[in-house]
Amino acid sequence: MTRTGRAGQTSWAAAAIGALRPAAISARLLSVVVMNVSFLAPSHPRPLIHVNIPLTAGGIKFDIRLSTKFLSKQEEQMLDIIASPGTSPPGGKPARAREPIIDADVHPWVNGDIAGLKNYLSRSWWEHFDGRHVLPNQWLRPPLARASSNRIDAMPPSGGEPGSDALFMKEEHLDKHNIAHAVLSSIQAGKLAALPNAGEALALARAFNEFFYSEFLGVDPRYKLAMVVAAHDPAASAAEIRDFGRKPGVVAVFMPLLNIMMGNRHYYPIFQAAEEMGLPMLIHPTGTEGGFPTSVHFAGGTPSTYIERHTAFPQIGISAINSLIFEGVFLRFPKLKLLAAEFGFSWLPHFLWRMDQNWHQFRKEVPWVKNLPSETVLQHVRFTSQPIEEPEKPEYLMQILDMIHAEQTLLFSTDYPHWDNDFPQHTLTRLSPEMRRRIFHDNAAELFRLS
């Protein structure tokens, strides 16, 4: 069996390649190799696949070969479904990667942090940030190259961080994968949740929005922007939404979560402005969770390792939606929509069942919640596909998609340029053509009002 393909899920492969690495092979070249190693079941520490990748770089030629002899039939079936481009299970139809795709979660970057925003800050604010040009960073960093979530092979030839070059991203991501629209949400701007000073957060939010609008949307109209707001000052953020949100190509409001439950009336001015402008709210892990007094906290305490923090991300999405439902936010703002990006989705059936059960038993406590919570979620909340779930049996994933009404609620996303991004030709290949069109295009087109 020979497979080349799916990015992500390759920590063991990185270790294996590292052990084979000649001193002369660059880290960038190794990243290219790692990013072209196929799927494996994460429960296995040993190699599960056979990859034969001939590469030439700097005069060095070598192959990477890994054995499949330990694969079970179930694992082999999963590999066939997820990692083999253009293939599908018996009775299925090949995935058609060249159909137009809307990528609901792409992450641009500003080289230099605050220093890179100099041209988009007023003189007074630039002088205010004198000597403080680096945004705060979570201590628990990924145990990867450079302690970064970014793929090394996504570094642009022009230099700088992955995601910082709009032209390179256009060629390497939009053109290569037939992306009709790429919704930009800046995790870098998400660090504003760590700032205790509302004025600073507002000034930087505006600068980030102006930067991405000019440097990305000005380069290619396929880029769309989820403008960032600083929820520290809801009234000022609402004014920003009504002003900046009028620009063509602004399709959502990205709100880095503070340590205030999302259904709290603190956020009402932001929700009202977003509803007026017809813009969905977008929430996403920001890397600040559990690390700063102002940013959202994890239930149970502060994680001590990156793996704990990354595994616990879904609870942030769960608590936010739970608060929105029982505080009656969607009753107060009936046209408001929410995209919960990169929190996963396999937990959704349990969450919906539990909310409905509790509503039947305790709804006198929240008399304003007139409908089943699950019905409100299906009407108002959407989820992104990345990181795609990888259960033991592939049919489990199809069952979950059915339970969550994925043809209505799920939007395809890559999470480019992060280490675990999902490529469209290797993602959800078992879907029917109609379901694939809904998830990979139509759901996002409806949410973001894209043609």
KOLNU-915713 format. One record per residue (C-alpha): residue in three letters; x, y, z. Coordinates in steps of 0.5 Angstrom, whole numbers, padded with zeros to 4 digits, always signed. Example, Ala and Ser with C-alpha at 12.3 -4.5 7.8 and 13.67 -1.06 7.14 Angstrom:
BEGIN
Ala+0025-0009+0016Ser+0027-0002+0014
***
This chain:
BEGIN
Met+0000+0000+0000Thr+0003+0007-0002Arg-0001+0013+0000Thr+0001+0021+0000Gly-0003+0026+0002Arg-0006+0028+0008Ala-0003+0034+0013Gly-0004+0033+0020Gln-0004+0028+0025Thr+0004+0026+0024Ser+0007+0028+0031Trp+0010+0020+0030Ala+0012+0021+0023Ala+0016+0028+0025Ala+0020+0024+0030Ala+0021+0018+0026Ile+0024+0023+0020Gly+0028+0026+0025Ala+0031+0020+0027Leu+0033+0019+0020Arg+0035+0026+0018Pro+0042+0028+0015Ala+0045+0034+0018Ala+0045+0037+0012Ile+0037+0037+0011Ser+0034+0043+0012Ala+0028+0044+0017Arg+0024+0047+0012Leu+0025+0041+0007Leu+0023+0036+0013Ser+0017+0040+0014Val+0015+0039+0007Val+0016+0031+0008Val+0012+0031+0014Met+0006+0035+0011Asn+0006+0029+0006Val+0006+0023+0010Ser-0001+0020+0010Phe-0006+0019+0016Leu-0005+0014+0022Ala-0009+0012+0028Pro-0007+0017+0033Ser-0007+0011+0038His-0001+0007+0035Pro+0006+0009+0037Arg+0009+0005+0031Pro+0009+0007+0024Leu+0002+0005+0020Ile+0003+0007+0013His+0008+0006+0007Val+0010+0012+0004Asn+0015+0013-0001Ile+0017+0020-0003Pro+0022+0021-0007Leu+0025+0028-0006Thr+0031+0033-0008Ala+0033+0039-0005Gly+0040+0042-0005Gly+0043+0036-0009Ile+0040+0031-0003Lys+0036+0025-0006Phe+0032+0021-0001Asp+0026+0017+0000Ile+0022+0016+0006Arg+0019+0009+0007Leu+0014+0007+0013Ser+0011+0000+0014Thr+0004-0002+0014Lys+0004-0009+0016Phe+0001-0007+0023Leu-0005-0004+0020Ser-0012-0007+0022Lys-0017-0008+0017Gln-0021-0002+0020Glu-0015+0002+0020Glu-0014+0001+0013Gln-0021+0002+0011Met-0020+0009+0015Leu-0014+0010+0011Asp-0017+0009+0004Ile-0023+0014+0006Ile-0019+0020+0009Ala-0012+0019+0006Ser-0013+0017-0001Pro-0014+0023-0006Gly-0020+0022-0011Thr-0022+0015-0008Ser-0028+0013-0004Pro-0031+0007+0000Pro-0034+0001-0004Gly-0041+0004-0007Gly-0039+0011-0006Lys-0037+0016-0011Pro-0030+0020-0012Ala-0029+0026-0008Arg-0029+0032-0013Ala-0024+0037-0011Arg-0024+0042-0016Glu-0031+0044-0015Pro-0032+0051-0012Ile-0030+0051-0004Ile-0031+0056+0001Asp-0026+0056+0007Ala-0029+0058+0013Asp-0023+0059+0017Val-0016+0061+0014His-0011+0065+0019Pro-0007+0071+0016Trp-0001+0074+0020Val+0002+0081+0021Asn+0010+0080+0021Gly+0012+0084+0027Asp+0006+0084+0031Ile+0004+0091+0033Ala+0011+0094+0030Gly+0008+0091+0023Leu+0001+0095+0024Lys+0005+0102+0025Asn+0002+0104+0018Tyr-0005+0103+0021Leu-0004+0106+0028Ser-0005+0114+0029Arg+0001+0117+0031Ser-0001+0118+0038Trp-0002+0111+0039Trp+0004+0109+0036Glu+0008+0113+0041His+0004+0110+0046Phe+0006+0103+0044Asp+0013+0105+0044Gly+0018+0099+0046Arg+0012+0095+0047His+0011+0092+0040Val+0010+0084+0042Leu+0003+0082+0043Pro+0002+0077+0050Asn+0003+0070+0048Gln+0001+0064+0052Trp+0006+0060+0056Leu+0004+0053+0054Arg+0006+0053+0046Pro+0006+0047+0042Pro+0011+0042+0042Leu+0013+0043+0035Ala+0018+0047+0031Arg+0019+0054+0033Ala+0014+0052+0039Ser+0009+0055+0033Ser+0002+0052+0030Asn+0004+0054+0023Arg+0007+0050+0018Ile+0014+0051+0016Asp+0013+0049+0009Ala+0008+0055+0009Met+0013+0060+0010Pro+0013+0065+0004Pro+0019+0066+0000Ser+0019+0073+0001Gly+0020+0071+0008Gly+0016+0072+0015Glu+0011+0068+0018Pro+0006+0063+0015Gly+0000+0067+0013Ser+0003+0073+0012Asp+0004+0074+0005Ala-0003+0075+0001Leu+0000+0073-0006Phe+0003+0067-0003Met-0003+0064+0000Lys-0007+0066-0006Glu-0002+0061-0010Glu-0001+0056-0005His-0008+0055-0002Leu-0013+0059-0006Asp-0011+0057-0013Lys-0009+0050-0011His-0015+0048-0008Asn-0020+0052-0012Ile-0022+0056-0006Ala-0028+0061-0008His-0028+0065-0002Ala-0023+0064+0004Val-0026+0067+0011Leu-0020+0071+0014Ser-0020+0071+0022Ser-0014+0073+0025Ile-0012+0069+0031Gln-0006+0074+0032Ala-0012+0079+0033Gly-0015+0074+0038Lys-0009+0076+0043Leu-0013+0082+0044Ala-0017+0078+0049Ala-0011+0078+0054Leu-0010+0086+0054Pro-0013+0089+0060Asn-0013+0096+0057Ala-0019+0097+0053Gly-0017+0103+0049Glu-0011+0099+0047Ala-0015+0093+0045Leu-0020+0098+0041Ala-0014+0101+0037Leu-0011+0095+0035Ala-0017+0092+0033Arg-0018+0097+0028Ala-0011+0097+0026Phe-0012+0089+0025Asn-0018+0090+0021Glu-0015+0096+0016Phe-0009+0092+0015Phe-0012+0086+0013Tyr-0017+0089+0009Ser-0012+0093+0005Glu-0006+0088+0005Phe-0011+0082+0003Leu-0018+0084+0001Gly-0014+0089-0004Val-0010+0083-0007Asp-0015+0078-0009Pro-0023+0079-0008Arg-0023+0072-0006Tyr-0021+0074+0001Lys-0027+0075+0006Leu-0026+0078+0013Ala-0028+0077+0019Met-0027+0083+0023Val-0024+0083+0030Val-0028+0087+0035Ala-0025+0088+0042Ala-0031+0086+0047His-0027+0090+0053Asp-0032+0096+0051Pro-0038+0094+0047Ala-0041+0100+0045Ala-0035+0102+0042Ser-0034+0096+0038Ala-0041+0096+0036Ala-0040+0103+0033Glu-0034+0100+0030Ile-0038+0094+0027Arg-0043+0099+0024Asp-0037+0103+0021Phe-0032+0098+0018Gly-0038+0093+0017Arg-0041+0096+0012Lys-0034+0095+0007Pro-0035+0090+0002Gly-0032+0083+0003Val-0033+0084+0011Val-0037+0078+0012Ala-0037+0076+0020Val-0035+0079+0027Phe-0030+0076+0030Met-0030+0077+0038Pro-0024+0074+0042Leu-0028+0072+0048Leu-0027+0075+0055Asn-0028+0072+0062Ile-0035+0074+0061Met-0040+0068+0059Met-0042+0070+0052Gly-0050+0070+0054Asn-0048+0076+0059Arg-0052+0083+0057His-0045+0086+0057Tyr-0044+0084+0050Tyr-0051+0086+0047Pro-0049+0092+0044Ile-0044+0088+0040Phe-0050+0083+0038Gln-0055+0088+0036Ala-0050+0092+0031Ala-0048+0085+0028Glu-0055+0083+0027Glu-0057+0090+0024Met-0051+0089+0019Gly-0053+0082+0018Leu-0046+0080+0020Pro-0046+0073+0024Met-0041+0073+0030Leu-0035+0068+0030Ile-0032+0065+0036His-0025+0061+0035Pro-0020+0059+0040Thr-0015+0065+0041Gly-0009+0062+0045Thr-0010+0066+0051Glu-0015+0061+0054Gly-0013+0060+0061Gly-0007+0064+0061Phe-0009+0071+0062Pro-0014+0074+0067Thr-0018+0078+0062Ser-0019+0072+0057Val-0024+0066+0058His-0022+0061+0063Phe-0022+0053+0063Ala-0027+0049+0067Gly-0024+0046+0073Gly-0017+0050+0073Thr-0011+0052+0069Pro-0008+0047+0064Ser-0001+0045+0066Thr+0001+0043+0059Tyr-0001+0044+0051Ile-0004+0038+0050Glu-0009+0039+0056Arg-0010+0046+0053His-0011+0044+0046Thr-0016+0038+0048Ala-0020+0042+0052Phe-0022+0047+0047Pro-0029+0044+0046Gln-0031+0046+0053Ile-0030+0054+0051Gly-0035+0053+0045Ile-0040+0049+0049Ser-0040+0054+0055Ala-0041+0060+0050Ile-0047+0057+0046Asn-0050+0054+0053Ser-0050+0061+0055Leu-0053+0064+0049Ile-0059+0059+0049Phe-0061+0060+0056Glu-0060+0067+0057Gly-0064+0068+0051Val-0060+0072+0046Phe-0063+0069+0040Leu-0070+0071+0043Arg-0067+0078+0044Phe-0064+0078+0037Pro-0068+0073+0033Lys-0063+0074+0026Leu-0057+0073+0030Lys-0052+0068+0027Leu-0046+0065+0030Leu-0040+0061+0027Ala-0036+0057+0033Ala-0030+0055+0029Glu-0025+0050+0031Phe-0028+0048+0037Gly-0030+0041+0034Phe-0037+0038+0033Ser-0037+0031+0035Trp-0039+0033+0042Leu-0046+0037+0039Pro-0051+0031+0040His-0049+0030+0047Phe-0050+0037+0048Leu-0056+0038+0045Trp-0059+0032+0048Arg-0057+0035+0055Met-0060+0042+0054Asp-0066+0039+0052Gln-0067+0034+0057Asn-0065+0040+0062Trp-0070+0045+0059His-0076+0040+0060Gln-0074+0039+0067Phe-0072+0046+0069Arg-0075+0051+0064Lys-0079+0055+0069Glu-0072+0058+0071Val-0072+0061+0064Pro-0079+0062+0062Trp-0076+0066+0056Val-0073+0060+0053Lys-0080+0058+0049Asn-0077+0053+0044Leu-0073+0046+0045Pro-0065+0049+0046Ser-0063+0044+0040Glu-0068+0047+0035Thr-0065+0054+0037Val-0058+0051+0036Leu-0060+0048+0029Gln-0063+0055+0027His-0058+0060+0029Val-0051+0056+0030Arg-0046+0053+0025Phe-0040+0049+0026Thr-0033+0048+0022Ser-0030+0042+0020Gln-0023+0043+0022Pro-0020+0039+0026Ile-0024+0033+0023Glu-0026+0028+0027Glu-0023+0021+0026Pro-0026+0016+0030Glu-0024+0009+0031Lys-0029+0007+0025Pro-0031+0011+0019Glu-0038+0010+0020Tyr-0038+0013+0027Leu-0037+0020+0023Met-0042+0019+0018Gln-0047+0018+0024Ile-0045+0024+0028Leu-0046+0028+0021Asp-0053+0025+0021Met-0054+0027+0028Ile-0052+0034+0028His-0056+0035+0021Ala-0049+0037+0018Glu-0052+0039+0011Gln-0055+0045+0015Thr-0050+0046+0021Leu-0043+0044+0018Leu-0038+0049+0014Phe-0032+0046+0011Ser-0025+0049+0014Thr-0018+0048+0013Asp-0015+0052+0019Tyr-0009+0054+0014Pro-0003+0055+0015His-0003+0051+0022Trp+0000+0044+0023Asp-0007+0040+0023Asn-0010+0044+0017Asp-0015+0039+0013Phe-0014+0039+0006Pro-0021+0039+0002Gln-0019+0033-0003His-0018+0029+0003Thr-0023+0031+0008Leu-0030+0028+0008Thr-0029+0024+0002Arg-0035+0019+0004Leu-0040+0024+0003Ser-0046+0024-0003Pro-0045+0030-0008Glu-0051+0034-0005Met-0048+0033+0002Arg-0041+0035+0000Arg-0044+0041-0004Arg-0048+0043+0002Ile-0042+0043+0007Phe-0036+0045+0002His-0040+0051-0001Asp-0047+0052+0000Asn-0048+0053+0008Ala-0042+0058+0008Ala-0045+0062+0002Glu-0052+0062+0006Leu-0048+0064+0013Phe-0044+0069+0010Arg-0048+0072+0004Leu-0044+0070-0001Ser-0046+0068-0008
***
